[in-house]
């Protein structure tokens, strides 16, 4: 396997890690705000906060690794995506800052004010949807037809961007996927905590968002045919991955519907998105950005590639065991998950 393929596989893996961890985080934030509007705050807020408290500080590590690695492995990405993502990227950074401020005040400051102020909660809930919407635009741009290189400068066609059905299909898919992944995890988490009231509510969320998720996936899938027929044909050539993704979806929803083996149900959710994610990524190659960034032509020199690959593999070897340790010490600790001797931070 070439350095380019190893590099893009590592980056795609970091981005998949962010997809799962951040989706749980963002969706939980929205559900926390939604519970205020529906009067369910006292029923599910505690279970959400017990998950968020130990993990919010590490969620963005995956994203940072991906951005640094993308520019390091493929320097052309900074030139093309740096211009194209100036507005959505800046918006995402502002929203992440707002979300981080809420976490900081809630965890280390006056918890009474942040818990009861609906403005804080509204900002918190809104960022849970706006951040994935902003970040997902990179997938729409990567298909080509939205940016051009004119006289040595990158030009983003805003009209094409906003009127393109594929752009909106990706944004919709990002929003519903965040809510679906988060609800499926919280269903398992509430069941592990023995909180029957919270379990009933988040299980309802999980089942409610399962249908829109698969419909949004199909909508985005067929919109790729209009946006990039070459990529669509590549996806059809590896259709087995997307069929496997759908089967995992069916198993996950069935288990939640029957209220059995909820841990396995969430594993199926992760496999569902893993098959779809890696199938999409593999079929997207050899381009990172059609038709400007080719993985084999844009890869950095061999010396830098080896150094970066080594550093990122070591990063994975540190990050994954750290997350496992975090889950064992906090998220799935018998006392912590039931709200006994819970510690914040």
RAHUTA-V98468 format. One record per backbone hydrogen bond with DSSP energy under -0.5 kcal/mol. CO is the residue of the C=O (numbers start at 1). NH is the residue of the N-H. Records with the same first field share a line. If there is no record, write none. Layout:
# RAHUTA-V98468
CO=NH + NH
This chain:
# RAHUTA-V98468
2=6
3=7
4=8
5=9
6=10
7=11
8=12
9=13
10=14
11=15
12=16
13=17
14=18
15=19
16=20
17=21
18=22
19=23
20=24
21=25
22=26
23=27
24=28
25=29
26=30
27=31
28=32
29=33
30=34
31=35
32=36
33=36 + 37
34=38
35=39 + 40 + 41
40=43 + 44
41=45
44=48
45=49
46=50
47=51
48=52
49=53
51=55
52=55 + 56
55=58 + 59
58=61
59=62
60=64
61=65
62=66
63=67
64=68
65=69
66=70
67=71
68=72
69=73
70=74
73=300
74=77
75=78 + 79
76=80
77=81 + 82
78=82
79=83
80=84
81=85
83=86
85=89
86=90
87=91
88=92
89=93
90=94
91=95
92=96
93=97
94=98
95=99
96=100
97=101
98=102
99=103
100=104
101=105
102=106
103=107
104=108 + 109
105=109
109=111
110=114
111=115
112=116
113=117
116=118
117=121
118=122
119=123
120=124
121=125
122=126
123=127
124=128
125=129
126=129 + 130
127=131
129=133
130=134
131=135
132=136
134=137
135=138
136=139 + 140
137=141
138=142
139=143
140=143
141=144
142=290
146=157
148=150 + 155
150=153
153=150 + 155
155=148 + 157
156=158
157=161
158=162
159=163
160=164
163=165
164=167 + 168
165=169
166=170
167=171
168=172
169=173
170=174
171=175
172=176
173=177
174=178
175=179
176=180
177=181
178=182
179=183
180=184
181=185
182=186
183=187
184=188
185=189
186=190
187=191
188=192
189=193
190=194 + 195
191=194
194=196
195=199
196=200
197=201
198=202
199=203
200=204
201=205
202=206
203=207
204=208
205=209
206=210
207=211
208=212
209=213
210=214
211=215
212=216
213=217
214=218
215=219
216=220
217=221
218=222
219=223
220=224
221=225
222=226
223=226 + 227
224=228
228=232
229=233
230=234
231=235
232=236
233=237
234=238
235=238
236=239
238=241 + 242
239=243
240=244
241=245
242=246
243=247
244=248
245=249
246=250
247=251
248=252
249=253
250=254
251=255
252=256
253=257
254=258
255=259 + 260
261=265
262=266
263=267
264=268
265=269
266=270
267=271
268=272
269=273
270=274
271=275
272=276
273=277
274=278
275=279
276=280
277=281
278=282
279=283
280=284
281=285
282=285
284=287
286=295
289=292 + 293
292=294
293=288 + 289
294=298
295=299
301=305
302=306
303=307
304=308
305=309
306=310
307=311
308=312
309=313
310=314
311=315
312=316
313=317
314=318
315=319
316=320
318=322
319=323
320=324
321=325
322=326
323=327
324=328
325=329
326=330 + 331
327=332
330=333
333=337
334=338
335=338 + 340
336=339
